[in-house]
């Protein structure tokens, strides 16, 4: 492969922002934030490489993308985008994760049963030209000219209109999208730099803390095990709150010590080690045991009497689980564990994914509508 921009290449990243930025009309370019695997596609004739953000190629896991990408992209190019998996209810990140499997036979089977799609949002090189040093407005214009969308390959919608972007932020969440990206229209492409903004959905919930896992350094809890009660009084495991500093881990160790459960007979997650019950899900979502993603790692935890309540911030809940690790906010000594139920979880109304993929795109070259 001989391109003006060759793999491996770390993608340009984004930093979190609390709201969509204001500014002079045409200063910011807004796009939906796709919930999938970040992927930079390198094509040199018949050779196609799907690069990931950790520099390990995704090519072998998504063989069904190669032909559609070859049809949609120029002979020689580098395109930044996202691999997503669409279902009847929107983007399905859980199903997408299952596509990363070591067995070739499994990969082939899933490529037919749950085929992925690619959403392009930046053009980094075309022909013999690198576009890394050109502005986003120029790259976007060339992207729309270079890519011929098909049933599998799409170009993300985009706009300078902040009001339309705010509408996407609310409306497309039901389709499984993460939020909205804001990119400086005159910005160049900066690999591995947080030179963009991302505005994501954020909510809070009061959860029961019924266990913790030790940090890998052994200096205190690395993650708190969070649960909510269903209408039958069963405590389901939603996920964890993590990313604690060294000082905070020391504080947590001291705070949690009096609540460590020595007898698991009556603990709601006391049966976590019973693999059959865990696999069958007969007692809800349990926090222990092995899974296809654990790769032999020890997922054991220290059980706590389910008496503590913590307020955590989260982005969304998919199939009864936090989509990402939650962020600890504060202890809620005023709440009883029994009051922490699924009723507080906001249910997002579904939105057809086709509406997100088919949203209007404001042509960055159209000076008459963007005011530039």
Order of alpha helices (4+ residues) and beta strands (2+ residues): beta-beta-beta-beta-alpha-beta-beta-beta-alpha-alpha-beta-beta-alpha-beta-beta-alpha-beta-beta-beta-beta-beta-alpha-alpha-beta-beta-beta-beta-alpha-alpha
